[in-house]
Amino acid sequence: MTDYQIGGAKTINSFVAEKLQAFRDQGLRFETLFALMFRERDNVLYERSVGWKIESTTYAEAKEHAEQRAARLRSKLPGLEQDSVVGLYLDNSLAWIECFWAILIAGFRPLLMNLRLDRRLLEQTLADTGCCAVIAEGTAFSCPTLSPAELEGEGLPVPGVPFGTELMVMSSGTSEHVKVCAYSAEEFYYQICDSYAIVRECRRIKRHYDGKLKLLAFLPFYHVFGLIAMYIWFGFFSRTFVHLPDLAPETIVNTIRRHKVTHIFAVPLFWEKVYEQALRGIRDRGGETLARFERGVKLWEKLPAPVAEAFSKRAFREVREKLFGESVQFMITGGSMIDPKILRFFNAIGYRLANGYGMTEIGITSVELSASHRWLCGGFVGGPMRCAEYRLAEDGELLVRGQVIARRVLTEGLWTEPDGWFHTRDLAVCENGHYRLLGRKDDLIVGPGGENLNPNLLEPLLQPVGCGPVCLIGSKRSGKTAPVLLVPADGLASTRELEALKQDAAARIEAAGLRGEIAKVALVPGPLMLPEEFKLNRLRLARAYDSGELRETDPALRGEGVSKDALLQRITACFAKALCAEAGEIGADQDFFLDLGGTSLDYFALRAELQDELGVSFPMESAELHTVRQFADYLRNHREIG
């Protein structure tokens, strides 16, 4: 049994079924959805750590705040017409949830703005959608901009106007153009119907811990994955969201442990980093420990699902304790392809990690729910949910249709309404009703021999040991497309190390039978993904490589022979640029955060500056470097600089 109110129902299943029936009977409108999502008044909606305390906000409190914000919004924008577009430019927070509903309550249509897009794309999108105002923190846009603080307060009557009729979600911007997809409450109703089907089919996903179910607010609420699979699904079930202050690895782990998080939904990059860190910890304990772990995983693979789960709980308890602890019950990955070895690792040690699929235009349409190792760990995304259909075109492209698809799509300033089968541009195969993605059609590269090279399938085979993800691009430097393998030369300074890395990549190309297909191995500064990206942006990397913006690594530029004083000066200059300060104001032993007032975003900027200046990047374990001298010492000890 849980500590939550479930509307007088005896089970979670009947609770959700009753709410869905009420949603249908009372009208498929956002007003109905709001009333039902906030009906269980005393349940905790949001938790966050404030010093040594955990601060909780109930659904009743958040509902009242949202209505008051709506009243303030109306008073600040008195002449705005019904269903006008109002942008929401906030990171995940309680304020995001309250302002999201405030826009709808005030009779407007929210445009969920992607914080990871540059200003030019955002302003273009505001113009394309006719956005009349934006709610933002610390950023001003070309249209009237209000801060969340300006919408706080009491005393005004709740606006007596019809709710807004739709919301708009922006794409991630990995293509040349940002798409905007408009959803009504009706599409969300069918998305929730699909989530109810998941709850009925998979007991594991509705497991609580200590009577509570808490979802880590990791994915951005403004992204379709975070909006639907996290906020809409779990908000409708009246569960708790746990605030994540930043994306530092130690913050994530500490938040999960302190709040006893039960559910984590994230992108493959996150799972990859956790996997690498966990495996490194196992290896560091010696060859015997690693061999024992691998024997345990192989035994797990041979056991039937119910027995395998019980085995994992006993055999890998220590591994889980070093990761997230025992509270985590269910995890989902989505947004791009994931290496099956990562799925195998997490499921083997006792965490259920399922692979899902969706897009900005179609919402969330499948999750692999089978407990069978073959499907769960094979990179499959399951079959289509009940309110969606899948079909494979002759060339293997996945086509989708159903009641969950966006009502309207804005592309390059033109609104269209999806009709019939939606072409996802994703390549897939189907085995016994289970679908597995093979990559994007747009990413295919035609090699010199006329063969289609699929980067998604080839990159894991071509990645050297100890190297970050590589990227296969179609370079047009020579005037015609030529496959080039970009290899990040993270942490390498000497000519010998760089040459060894290049030879390793070449050997893997040879072993894969691609020596005549891949024109070149290019060592470049890494990592290849920007801090704001969740997956490789091959289009961006190809353009940067062809334009010369992404320079090939030259050992002479790696800092060899740089004096200690010169190195300190170069690092100090990077500190100054990241902090918008004068170099003379920065001491070699001043802490970036405590003494110089830097933020997490400033720190990301600093690391980017250091990469540009010195041609190096820093792995996860270097996150504790906070002073100029610490960076300099680290570089000398690990990168042969100075």
HELIX and SHEET records of a PDB file:
HELIX    1   1 ILE A   12  ASP A   25  1                                  14    
HELIX    2   2 PHE A   30  MET A   37  1                                   8    
HELIX    3   3 TYR A   59  LYS A   76  1                                  18    
HELIX    4   4 LEU A   94  ILE A  105  1                                  12    
HELIX    5   5 ARG A  119  THR A  129  1                                  11    
HELIX    6   6 PRO A  148  LEU A  151  5                                   4    
HELIX    7   7 ALA A  185  GLU A  201  1                                  17    
HELIX    8   8 ARG A  203  LYS A  206  5                                   4    
HELIX    9   9 VAL A  224  VAL A  224  1                                   1    
HELIX   10  10 PHE A  225  ILE A  232  3                                   8    
HELIX   11  11 TRP A  233  PHE A  236  1                                   4    
HELIX   12  12 PRO A  249  HIS A  259  1                                  11    
HELIX   13  13 PRO A  268  ASP A  284  1                                  17    
HELIX   14  14 GLY A  287  LYS A  302  1                                  16    
HELIX   15  15 ALA A  305  ALA A  315  1                                  11    
HELIX   16  16 ARG A  317  LYS A  322  1                                   6    
HELIX   17  17 PRO A  340  ALA A  348  1                                   9    
HELIX   18  18 HIS A  373  LEU A  376  1                                   4    
HELIX   19  19 LYS A  441  ASP A  443  5                                   3    
HELIX   20  20 PRO A  455  LEU A  462  1                                   8    
HELIX   21  21 THR A  495  ALA A  511  1                                  17    
HELIX   22  22 ARG A  538  SER A  547  1                                  10    
HELIX   23  23 PRO A  555  LEU A  557  5                                   3    
HELIX   24  24 LYS A  564  LEU A  579  1                                  16    
HELIX   25  25 ALA A  583  GLU A  585  5                                   3    
HELIX   26  26 SER A  600  LEU A  614  1                                  15    
HELIX   27  27 MET A  620  GLU A  624  5                                   5    
HELIX   28  28 VAL A  628  ARG A  639  1                                  12    
SHEET    1   A 4 LYS A  53  THR A  58  0                                        
SHEET    2   A 4 VAL A  44  VAL A  50 -1                                        
SHEET    3   A 4 THR A 240  VAL A 242  1                                        
SHEET    4   A 4 LYS A 214  LEU A 216  1                                        
SHEET    1   B 8 THR A 145  LEU A 146  0                                        
SHEET    2   B 8 ALA A 133  ALA A 136  1                                        
SHEET    3   B 8 VAL A  85  TYR A  89  1                                        
SHEET    4   B 8 ARG A 109  LEU A 112  1                                        
SHEET    5   B 8 LEU A 167  MET A 170  1                                        
SHEET    6   B 8 VAL A 180  TYR A 183 -1                                        
SHEET    7   B 8 ARG A 408  THR A 411 -1                                        
SHEET    8   B 8 LEU A 414  THR A 416 -1                                        
SHEET    1   C 4 HIS A 263  ALA A 266  0                                        
SHEET    2   C 4 PHE A 330  THR A 333  1                                        
SHEET    3   C 4 LEU A 353  MET A 359  1                                        
SHEET    4   C 4 GLY A 363  VAL A 367 -1                                        
SHEET    1   D 4 ALA A 388  LEU A 392  0                                        
SHEET    2   D 4 GLU A 397  GLY A 402 -1                                        
SHEET    3   D 4 PHE A 422  GLU A 431 -1                                        
SHEET    4   D 4 HIS A 434  ARG A 440 -1                                        
SHEET    1   E 2 ILE A 445  VAL A 446  0                                        
SHEET    2   E 2 ASN A 452  LEU A 453 -1                                        
SHEET    1   F 3 CYS A 471  SER A 475  0                                        
SHEET    2   F 3 ALA A 482  PRO A 488 -1                                        
SHEET    3   F 3 LYS A 520  VAL A 524  1                                        
END                                                                             
